């Protein structure tokens, strides 16, 4: 059972995604494993603000800042002025 950010990070050494994760955490888990495409595919078709926030982060990571800013706007967020690693940690913590 994952209850904190360290548990989530520790789960990245496994080949199997932990059960009972929200779609947002599933996307962040795959991104944490280096699988941007699977992460993006999980949330690309979702339109809620939480999904838009993860979507924005993924496009920021991809380097597509225009697209990232579009999704940050959809999420009612501003593009953060922090490292991608810190944003990933903040999102994981938000969704845990």
C-alpha positions in Angstrom: 0.0 0.0 0.0 1.4 3.4 -1.0 0.8 6.1 1.6 3.6 8.7 0.9 5.9 10.0 -1.7 8.8 7.7 -0.6 6.6 4.6 -1.0 5.6 5.8 -4.5 9.3 6.4 -5.4 10.3 3.0 -4.0 7.6 1.4 -6.2 9.4 2.6 -9.3 12.0 -0.2 -8.9 9.2 -2.8 -9.6 8.2 -3.8 -13.1 4.6 -4.0 -12.0 2.5 -0.9 -11.3 1.0 -0.9 -7.8 -2.7 -1.7 -7.7 -5.4 0.8 -6.8 -3.6 3.9 -8.1 -5.8 6.7 -9.6 -5.3 7.3 -13.3 -3.3 10.4 -12.4 -0.9 8.4 -10.2 -0.7 5.7 -12.8 0.4 8.3 -15.4 3.0 9.8 -13.0 4.2 6.3 -12.1 4.8 5.5 -15.8 6.5 8.9 -16.3 8.7 8.1 -13.2 9.7 4.9 -15.0 10.7 6.9 -18.1 7.7 5.9 -20.1 6.3 9.3 -21.2 4.1 7.8 -23.9 2.2 5.5 -21.7 1.8 8.3 -19.1 0.5 10.6 -21.8 -1.8 8.0 -23.3 -3.5 7.5 -19.9 -4.6 11.1 -19.5 -4.6 12.5 -23.0 -8.4 11.8 -23.5 -9.5 13.1 -20.1 -10.9 16.6 -19.6 -11.1 17.2 -15.9 -8.8 19.8 -14.2 -6.7 17.2 -12.4 -5.9 15.3 -15.6 -5.2 18.6 -17.3 -2.6 19.4 -14.6 -0.8 16.1 -15.2 -1.1 16.6 -19.0 0.4 20.1 -18.6 3.4 18.7 -16.7 4.0 16.0 -19.3 4.0 18.5 -22.1 6.4 20.8 -20.1 8.6 17.8 -19.7 8.4 17.1 -23.4 9.6 20.6 -24.1 6.3 21.6 -25.8 5.8 24.8 -23.7 3.0 26.2 -25.8 1.0 23.0 -25.3 1.9 22.8 -21.7 0.7 26.3 -21.1 -2.6 25.4 -22.8 -3.1 22.5 -20.4 -2.0 24.6 -17.3 -4.7 27.0 -18.3 -7.3 24.2 -18.6 -6.2 23.1 -15.1 -6.5 26.6 -13.7 -2.8 26.5 -12.9 0.3 28.6 -13.9 3.4 27.0 -15.2 5.6 26.5 -12.2 9.1 27.9 -12.0 10.5 24.8 -10.4 12.4 21.8 -11.7 10.5 19.0 -13.5 11.5 16.6 -10.7 10.0 18.9 -8.0 6.8 19.4 -10.1 6.6 15.6 -10.4 7.0 15.2 -6.6 4.4 17.9 -6.0 1.9 16.2 -8.3 2.4 12.8 -6.7 1.9 14.3 -3.3 -1.2 16.1 -4.4 -2.8 12.9 -5.7 -1.7 10.5 -2.9 
